[in-house]
Amino acid sequence: TILGIDGMIADTASINVLFDSIVDRKKYPEGKIEFRYTLVTEEAVVAGNQMMARWVMTTTNAVQCGAKMEVAKQGMLCCKFNSAHKIIGLELMFDVMAFMLQLKHTVGSDGFSVV
């Protein structure tokens, strides 16, 4: 569970470090992988102080930075709000093992860099 704005900032920084590790630094020393999250709000469910929605995350330039393919992941988001309608918690759910396998294929390797 991601708690508060600080938690979301830390999670975003973590995924930036992960994506930086799949850039081919020999060919693209200044390469930076860009990605975007999209909430599928048409299917969102709101009950009380919670919202659940499907999300999709995709890279937009991984191949241009030397990756074998773009990375795409989808999952579910559970967002909790306080009485002032401010976000107090986020939970991102997805298939971690499938994501790890996709990352392996993306870099064309059997191992991962320690970051």
Helices and strands as residue ranges (DSSP letters): H 4-20, E 35-47, E 50-59, G 63-65, E 72-81, E 87-93, H 96-107
